[in-house]
Amino acid sequence: MLTMHSVFKSAEFKEYVVREFGAIEGGMQTLDRLEQELLAMV
C-alpha cells in the first residue's frame, strides 16, 4: 500500500487546487501509472 500526502498553505488553497485542477483524481491517476510501471518491472 502506498499513501500520498500533499501539504498546502491553507485549507482554502487545498480546496482551490482540488476544484480547479482535479488534484485528487490526478493523484489517483499518477499512482495508477506508478503501479503499472512497477508491475512491468517484475
Secondary structure, 3 states (H helix, E strand, C coil): CCCCCCCCCCHHHHHHHHHHHCHHHHHHHHHHHHHHHHHHHC
